[in-house]
Amino acid sequence: MESHEDNKRPACIRSWKPKAGIVLGSGLGGFVESMDVFEVIDYVQLEGVPAAGVNGHEGKLVYGSVGGVDVVAAQGRCHLYEGFSPKEVTEIVSVIAALEAELVILTNAAGSLNEDFKVGNWMQISDHLNLTGTSPLLGQGHFLDMSAAYSPHLRERFSRAAKSDGITLYEGIYAGMLGPQYETPAEIRMLKSLGADAVGMSTVLEAIQARALGLEVAGFSCLTNPAAGMGHSHLDHEEVLNVGKQAAGDMVQLLLSVLRDMG
Ligand code: HPA
């Protein structure tokens, strides 16, 4: 009989041995172009992983090597706001953990709440506010320590790489909202008063699940727009995708530098 672990490692990926998993957010799917690709599968081949749907999210798991390190890149994710459960949203992270990766890198697109942060740049997540009202650990009675959820050691590595590559990399707190609507200006003022530097609709549940499964976590927000009420234009998904695509080069460079260093 197959064990629970084997269910998450269907035959098609059982031989994969990535050191790191990378979850690619809106507009970042192009990261795989910098990979030396060994194999690609569709999410539909993975039981329990919903095929991601929203524009900019493709639903493929790509196994390959970057800078001499074997990685698995999740191209596209599903979200609570699409009606998926916390378990479904985090299933791809469970697959990455079942492949015995040591770390997971979560990327997303986010609105910026920090006046000092320039749109089009990246923010490394130092901590988060889970404001989705839910958790992938519901029903498990698992009192997980979240006091250093985003690995201080990985943060240090990425900060060093950014400095030496001349890439702007801010650090700050990510607020994870349910969505799918963008926030109101009043909500943004509330989030600012809570200490948030960036706001988005993903990542927090994945970070919780990853920590519960013993993975080290790094998280990055591509600041695609000023948060509601902080810029002059209205918020638009196309704009988010376009800025994400332009900023992707910086993230690819950072990942290459850090992974090479680990290899
Ligand atoms: N709010 C929430 N999610 C987002 C935003 C935003 O301003 N930009 C990109 N994703």
Boltz pocket constraint, residues with backbone or C-beta under 6 A from the ligand:
constraints:
  - pocket:
      binder: B
      contacts: [[A, 109], [A, 110], [A, 111], [A, 112], [A, 181], [A, 182], [A, 183], [A, 199], [A, 200], [A, 201], [A, 222], [A, 224], [A, 225], [A, 226], [A, 227], [A, 228], [A, 235], [A, 240]]
      max_distance: 6.0
